[in-house]
Amino acid sequence: MTATITPFFRNFWTDVFGTMSTFQEHPECANRELQVVDCLEAYGVIGGKTKCRVLLDDFRECVMKGKQFQRVKIMTDERARQIEAGERDDDGFAPPPKMDSY
Protein backbone atom coordinates (compact mmCIF):
# COMPACT_ATOMS: atom_id res chain seq x y z
CA MET A 1 0.00 0.00 0.00
CA THR A 2 1.32 3.46 -0.85
CA ALA A 3 1.39 6.28 1.63
CA THR A 4 -0.23 9.51 0.53
CA ILE A 5 0.47 12.95 1.89
CA THR A 6 -2.71 14.98 2.24
CA PRO A 7 -3.03 18.51 3.60
CA PHE A 8 -4.92 19.19 6.81
CA PHE A 9 -7.26 21.62 5.03
CA ARG A 10 -8.06 20.71 1.43
CA ASN A 11 -9.30 23.29 -1.06
CA PHE A 12 -8.83 24.30 -4.69
CA TRP A 13 -5.37 25.83 -4.12
CA THR A 14 -3.99 22.77 -2.36
CA ASP A 15 -5.22 20.62 -5.25
CA VAL A 16 -3.57 22.86 -7.86
CA PHE A 17 -0.27 23.65 -6.13
CA GLY A 18 0.06 20.69 -3.78
CA THR A 19 1.44 18.24 -6.31
CA MET A 20 4.93 16.82 -6.06
CA SER A 21 7.26 18.40 -8.58
CA THR A 22 10.65 17.30 -9.87
CA PHE A 23 13.54 18.93 -11.70
CA GLN A 24 13.76 16.30 -14.45
CA GLU A 25 12.69 18.89 -17.03
CA HIS A 26 15.52 21.17 -15.89
CA PRO A 27 18.59 19.86 -17.78
CA GLU A 28 21.13 21.39 -15.40
CA CYS A 29 19.72 19.83 -12.21
CA ALA A 30 18.21 16.55 -13.45
CA ASN A 31 21.28 14.37 -12.78
CA ARG A 32 21.87 15.92 -9.37
CA GLU A 33 18.28 15.23 -8.39
CA LEU A 34 18.62 11.58 -9.43
CA GLN A 35 21.81 11.25 -7.37
CA VAL A 36 20.06 12.74 -4.33
CA VAL A 37 17.06 10.44 -4.73
CA ASP A 38 19.32 7.37 -5.11
CA CYS A 39 21.30 8.33 -2.01
CA LEU A 40 18.18 8.99 0.07
CA GLU A 41 16.70 5.72 -1.12
CA ALA A 42 19.83 3.86 -0.03
CA TYR A 43 20.25 5.48 3.42
CA GLY A 44 16.70 6.58 4.22
CA VAL A 45 15.57 10.07 5.04
CA ILE A 46 17.09 10.23 8.52
CA GLY A 47 20.46 8.67 7.65
CA GLY A 48 20.51 10.48 4.31
CA LYS A 49 20.56 13.87 6.00
CA THR A 50 24.10 13.19 7.16
CA LYS A 51 25.44 10.78 4.53
CA CYS A 52 23.98 12.63 1.53
CA ARG A 53 24.78 16.15 2.79
CA VAL A 54 27.18 16.97 -0.06
CA LEU A 55 24.73 15.84 -2.74
CA LEU A 56 21.87 17.72 -1.07
CA ASP A 57 23.96 20.90 -0.86
CA ASP A 58 24.97 20.60 -4.53
CA PHE A 59 21.36 20.07 -5.59
CA ARG A 60 20.19 23.01 -3.48
CA GLU A 61 22.87 25.22 -5.06
CA CYS A 62 21.86 24.05 -8.54
CA VAL A 63 18.23 24.98 -7.89
CA MET A 64 18.61 28.19 -5.85
CA LYS A 65 21.90 29.51 -7.34
CA GLY A 66 22.80 31.32 -4.12
CA LYS A 67 26.56 31.41 -4.73
CA GLN A 68 26.04 32.69 -8.26
CA PHE A 69 23.86 35.54 -7.01
CA GLN A 70 26.46 36.37 -4.35
CA ARG A 71 29.20 36.54 -7.02
CA VAL A 72 27.09 38.87 -9.18
CA LYS A 73 26.39 41.11 -6.17
CA ILE A 74 30.09 41.26 -5.30
CA MET A 75 30.96 42.23 -8.90
CA THR A 76 28.21 44.87 -8.96
CA ASP A 77 29.39 46.34 -5.65
CA GLU A 78 33.00 46.40 -6.90
CA ARG A 79 31.92 48.18 -10.09
CA ALA A 80 30.04 50.77 -8.02
CA ARG A 81 33.08 51.22 -5.75
CA GLN A 82 35.38 51.74 -8.75
CA ILE A 83 33.01 54.34 -10.20
CA GLU A 84 32.91 56.22 -6.88
CA ALA A 85 36.71 56.09 -6.55
CA GLY A 86 37.18 57.39 -10.10
CA GLU A 87 38.95 54.26 -11.31
CA ARG A 88 36.23 53.63 -13.90
CA ASP A 89 34.22 55.91 -16.18
CA ASP A 90 31.03 57.32 -14.76
CA ASP A 91 28.97 55.29 -17.22
CA GLY A 92 30.45 52.04 -15.96
CA PHE A 93 29.70 50.10 -19.12
CA ALA A 94 31.12 50.01 -22.63
CA PRO A 95 29.25 52.11 -25.19
CA PRO A 96 26.68 50.18 -27.23
CA PRO A 97 27.31 49.44 -30.91
CA LYS A 98 26.06 51.85 -33.54
CA MET A 99 22.52 51.45 -34.74
CA ASP A 100 22.12 48.76 -37.44
CA SER A 101 25.83 47.87 -37.29
CA TYR A 102 25.23 44.15 -37.43
Secondary structure, 3 states (H helix, E strand, C coil): CCCCCCCCCCCHHHHHHCCCCCCCCCCCCHHHHHHHHHHHHHHHHHHHHHHCHHHHHHHHHHHHCHHHHHHHHHHHHHHHHHHHHCCCCCCCCCCCCCCCCC
